[in-house]
Amino acid sequence: MILYFSNMRRPLDNEFPEYFKHYISLVPGQSAIKFLESQILDLQSFIYDIEEYENYTYAPGKWTVKEVMGHITDAERVFGYRAMRFARGDENVLPGYDENVYVAAANFGNRTLRDISHEFSMMRHANLHLFRSFTPEELSRVGIANNYPISVRALIFVTAGHLEHHINVVRTRYINK
């Protein structure tokens, strides 16, 4: 298999909606793929360190740590699916999703934090296989999701930055680590 990701450049500002700029800014360097790979073990180590907080929420109406991890897993699926569709040349407009509705319906409270993070790891591994297979042309393809154009390359960076953002939130607002 030929791996094209070494040629990946950072997405330009016109390749994604403004609201994703923060996530993309959290990804260091040019290779989101290497960062995506490193996040798997980093996340597992982090999860083992914070298991005692799995049902904690820092304020009324906020998600528990398990629900944050569940949201991260849901988003991993959504971003990977969008990237696959757009890389394949699918020109259909994809809808957005309401993360609060997804979390409320998911019943993450009946699962363990380790179980949810294990599911995330499997999703991340599957997405990495997919992302590594994209050609430079596929990485440049743009589709419409949630009424905004976004490139496949930008979706890969968003995927990495989204996880980083939420881990930072858990560190600072939930456990102060």
C-alpha positions as CSV (number, residue, x, y, z in Angstrom):
1,M,0.0,0.0,0.0
2,I,1.3,3.5,-0.9
3,L,1.0,5.9,2.0
4,Y,0.5,9.5,0.9
5,F,0.2,11.3,4.2
6,S,3.8,12.5,4.2
7,N,2.9,15.0,1.5
8,M,0.0,16.4,3.5
9,R,0.2,20.2,4.2
10,R,-1.8,22.1,6.7
11,P,-5.2,23.2,5.4
12,L,-5.5,26.8,4.2
13,D,-8.1,29.0,5.9
14,N,-10.4,28.8,3.0
15,E,-10.6,25.0,3.3
16,F,-12.8,24.9,6.5
17,P,-15.3,27.0,8.4
18,E,-14.0,29.6,10.8
19,Y,-15.4,27.7,13.8
20,F,-12.8,24.8,13.2
21,K,-9.8,27.2,13.3
22,H,-9.2,26.5,17.0
23,Y,-9.2,22.8,16.5
24,I,-6.8,23.0,13.6
25,S,-4.5,25.3,15.6
26,L,-4.0,22.6,18.2
27,V,-2.3,20.3,15.7
28,P,1.4,20.8,15.7
29,G,3.5,20.7,12.5
30,Q,2.4,19.5,9.0
31,S,1.5,15.9,9.7
32,A,-1.8,15.5,11.4
33,I,-1.4,11.7,10.8
34,K,1.6,11.5,13.2
35,F,-0.3,13.5,15.8
36,L,-3.4,11.3,15.4
37,E,-1.2,8.2,16.0
38,S,0.4,9.7,19.1
39,Q,-2.9,10.6,20.6
40,I,-4.0,7.0,20.9
41,L,-1.5,6.1,23.6
42,D,-1.6,9.5,25.1
43,L,-5.3,9.3,25.6
44,Q,-5.2,5.7,27.0
45,S,-2.6,6.8,29.6
46,F,-4.7,9.9,30.4
47,I,-7.9,7.8,30.8
48,Y,-6.2,5.4,33.2
49,D,-5.0,8.3,35.3
50,I,-8.5,9.9,35.6
51,E,-10.8,6.9,35.9
52,E,-11.9,8.0,39.4
53,Y,-13.4,11.1,37.8
54,E,-15.5,9.2,35.1
55,N,-18.8,10.3,36.6
56,Y,-17.7,13.8,37.6
57,T,-19.1,16.9,36.0
58,Y,-17.7,20.4,36.9
59,A,-21.1,22.2,36.8
60,P,-24.8,21.4,36.7
61,G,-25.9,20.6,33.1
62,K,-22.4,19.8,31.9
63,W,-21.4,16.4,30.6
64,T,-19.6,13.8,32.8
65,V,-16.1,12.7,31.9
66,K,-17.6,9.6,30.4
67,E,-20.0,11.7,28.3
68,V,-17.1,13.9,27.1
69,M,-15.3,10.7,26.0
70,G,-18.4,9.4,24.3
71,H,-18.8,12.7,22.4
72,I,-15.2,12.5,21.3
73,T,-15.9,9.0,20.0
74,D,-19.0,10.1,18.2
75,A,-17.2,13.0,16.6
76,E,-14.4,10.6,15.5
77,R,-17.0,8.6,13.6
78,V,-18.7,11.7,12.1
79,F,-15.4,13.3,10.9
80,G,-14.1,10.0,9.5
81,Y,-17.3,9.4,7.7
82,R,-17.3,12.9,6.2
83,A,-13.7,12.5,5.1
84,M,-14.4,9.2,3.4
85,R,-17.4,10.5,1.6
86,F,-15.7,13.6,0.3
87,A,-12.5,11.8,-0.6
88,R,-14.6,9.4,-2.7
89,G,-16.0,12.4,-4.6
90,D,-19.5,12.3,-3.0
91,E,-21.0,15.7,-3.8
92,N,-24.1,15.2,-1.6
93,V,-24.4,17.8,1.2
94,L,-24.0,16.2,4.6
95,P,-26.1,17.4,7.5
96,G,-24.6,18.6,10.8
97,Y,-25.3,16.8,14.0
98,D,-26.3,18.0,17.5
99,E,-23.7,16.6,19.9
100,N,-26.0,17.3,22.8
101,V,-28.8,15.1,21.4
102,Y,-26.3,12.4,20.6
103,V,-24.8,12.4,24.1
104,A,-28.3,12.4,25.7
105,A,-29.4,9.4,23.6
106,A,-26.1,7.4,24.0
107,N,-26.5,6.2,27.6
108,F,-22.7,6.6,28.3
109,G,-23.5,6.5,32.0
110,N,-24.0,2.7,31.8
111,R,-20.6,2.1,30.4
112,T,-17.1,2.5,31.9
113,L,-14.7,5.2,30.8
114,R,-12.2,2.4,29.8
115,D,-14.8,0.8,27.5
116,I,-15.7,4.1,25.8
117,S,-12.0,4.9,25.4
118,H,-11.3,1.5,23.9
119,E,-14.1,2.0,21.4
120,F,-12.5,5.4,20.5
121,S,-9.2,3.7,20.0
122,M,-10.7,1.2,17.5
123,M,-12.4,4.1,15.7
124,R,-9.1,6.0,15.6
125,H,-7.2,3.0,14.2
126,A,-9.8,2.6,11.5
127,N,-9.7,6.2,10.6
128,L,-5.9,6.2,10.4
129,H,-6.0,3.3,7.9
130,L,-8.5,5.3,5.8
131,F,-6.6,8.6,6.1
132,R,-3.3,7.1,5.2
133,S,-4.8,5.7,2.0
134,F,-5.8,9.1,0.6
135,T,-3.9,10.5,-2.3
136,P,-3.0,14.2,-2.5
137,E,-5.9,14.7,-4.9
138,E,-8.3,13.1,-2.4
139,L,-7.0,15.2,0.5
140,S,-7.7,18.3,-1.6
141,R,-11.3,17.4,-2.3
142,V,-14.0,19.6,-0.7
143,G,-17.5,18.7,0.3
144,I,-20.3,20.5,2.2
145,A,-21.1,19.4,5.7
146,N,-23.3,21.4,8.1
147,N,-23.8,23.9,5.3
148,Y,-20.1,24.8,5.1
149,P,-17.4,23.6,2.6
150,I,-14.5,21.7,4.1
151,S,-11.6,19.8,2.6
152,V,-10.7,16.2,3.4
153,R,-7.3,17.5,4.7
154,A,-9.0,19.9,7.0
155,L,-11.3,17.2,8.3
156,I,-8.2,15.2,9.3
157,F,-6.7,18.1,11.1
158,V,-10.1,18.8,12.8
159,T,-10.3,15.2,13.9
160,A,-6.9,15.6,15.7
161,G,-7.6,19.0,17.1
162,H,-11.1,18.1,18.4
163,L,-9.6,15.4,20.6
164,E,-6.9,17.7,21.9
165,H,-9.5,20.4,22.7
166,H,-11.6,18.1,24.8
167,I,-8.7,16.6,26.6
168,N,-7.6,20.1,27.5
169,V,-11.1,20.9,28.7
170,V,-11.1,17.8,30.9
171,R,-7.7,18.7,32.3
172,T,-8.6,22.2,33.1
173,R,-12.3,22.2,34.1
174,Y,-12.8,18.7,35.4
175,I,-9.6,17.5,37.2
176,N,-7.1,20.4,37.1
177,K,-4.2,18.2,35.9
